[in-house]
């Protein structure tokens, strides 16, 4: 069984290509069955690859679409659960078959501690605080430091190592409580 990765695509492009991709997603979501009959559900990534004209066997398609949303005439978001990491092949086939679109992504896979994006411009969150409560995202280390300072009850320096150490110390002091925190920094991947 894979570690699940929460992957978000932000597809930015010409209105014509964005409409076409949105139409493909609507077609897949309105079908009663999978396009490719191989035991996966209709929102399997291989169905998107197939409907775009690609061969799902040529592209890693380990995952499914959770949701999608047209943001404006030039932007479409696609949220996915994927196995271990962002499925680069799906992104590639979208860009190959619809050359007016560039796909930006953000991936979060806590099991292997993979937190990455290919664009801080399109995904400005640089830090992630996971917890037993609501997870929080920060685009500035100072904001993350202030938040963690409130949690631990003393001022924490605005750097990743200090934040992680402060949370580790706090959890050690409160080991009898049902609390947990983990802090992560997103890496920018250049394709």
Secondary structure, 3 states (H helix, E strand, C coil): CCCEEEEEEEEEECHHHHHHHHHHHHHHHHCCCCCCCCCCCCCEHHHHHHHCCCCHHHCCCCEEEEEEEEEECCEEEEEEEEECCCCHHHHHHHHHHCCCEEEEEEEEECCCCEEEECCCCCCCCCEEEEECCCCEEECCHHHHHHHHHHHHCCCCCCCHHHHHHHHHHHHHHCCCCCCCEEEEECEECCC
